[in-house]
């Protein structure tokens, strides 16, 4: 993937000077317009948008399983654990996530939403997974794992520091927002545990 991404960047910079590319709001359209003209650029833009929508659809379907699984385990609101009566998918979770995503897309600019999501995912997913694998490995030392990490735990530790650097490179409002959402999640979880105890 990294090689393909670098090749794509090289091909774009071979057509568009970097000074012009850095200010382009939609680089793919500009790239195809320079080579093939306006009509082909519109077709390419349409294809990119179609792929983006299908990708978002797949992500939404996948992410709807997270609140569903948490609800089934008893760690989230039970309404999210409901499956559609005939199609057998978590319809409540899917509708709530789609609704929240729709509201956010109306209230904020796309760049702001993407930056906020990335900053939050750095803490919850990327750093969390790296710490999780180290803690899991320490707790289950005698277990035989089907996969091994080369130079363990060095890649995980390097990953934590790199992601922390990226996290703290973000604007303060996104850092505060990510930490605020995580704190809100902990508060809701604590209240739910208190009610069920």
C-alpha positions, 0 to 999 in steps of 0.5 A: 500500500505504501509503495502504491501511495508513493507511486501515485504521489510521484505520478501526480507530481510529474504532472502538477507542480507541488506548489499548485498541488498543495493548494488544490481542493481536489487533486484528482480532478486537477490531475485528470484535467491537466492530462485529458481535459475537463470532461474526463476530469468530471468522470474521474471525480464522479468515480472517486466520489462513488468509491468514497461513498461505497467505502463509507458505506462499508465502514458504516456497516462494519462500525455498527457492529461495535455498539451491537457487540458491546450491547450484547456483552452487556457493556452498552445500551441494550437497544443497540443489541437488537437485530432486524427481525428479518434481515438479521443485522443490527439496525438500531446501531446502524441507524443511530450511527448513520444519523449521528454521521449525517448531523456531523456532516451538516454541522462541520466542515469535512476537514474538521470532521476527518481531523477530529476522527483521526485524532480520536482514533489515534488514542482509542485505536492505534495507541490503545491497540499497541498498549493492549498487545503489550499488556495482553502478552505480559498477562498471557506469557505461557500462551502460544500465539499463532502470530509473532511480532518481529522484534517484539515489543520494539515495533509496538513501543515505536508505534506508541511514540509515533502516534503520540507525536502525531496526536500532539501535533494536532490543533488543541481543539481537536485534542480537547475534543477527542479527550472530551469524547473519551471522557464522556464515554467513560462517564456513560459507562460508569453511570451504566455500571452504577445503575446495574450494580 
